[in-house]
């Protein structure tokens, strides 16, 4: 949405504003769910796995930073004067947050967390 808005010089509509707001709201809800799972996780409580450092420090810190970036970007975009600046602000800040989120995911190919694609119970 933001990329198309910048590229095509679109008007920042109420639908675009709703998407901005929903993105920030869903990110905050996901953060709350993640913090709850972090608190009850046996990986964190009992230091069970070798990925202790990744999940205890790196994953949680990067995810919180990403949500902070989304929040800042949403607030800045809301206060921008022109439509193009609103789209550019959303594109910049949300893309940066997405990059951080992708880095913080425990991918199966990550050297920091060795997780399989599928788990068998």
TADAMO-V451325 format. One record per pair of residues at least 12 apart in sequence whose C-alpha atoms are under 7 Angstrom apart, sorted by the first residue. I is the first residue (numbers start at 1). J is the second residue. Records with the same first field share a line. If there is no record, write none. Layout:
I=J  J
//
This chain:
2=87  88  90  91
3=91
5=87
6=84  87  88
9=84
11=83
12=83
20=74
24=70  71  74
27=67
28=67
44=56
51=112  113
54=112  113
59=104
62=100  101  104
63=101  104
66=97  100  101
69=93  97
70=93  94  97
73=89  90  93  94
74=90
77=89  90
//
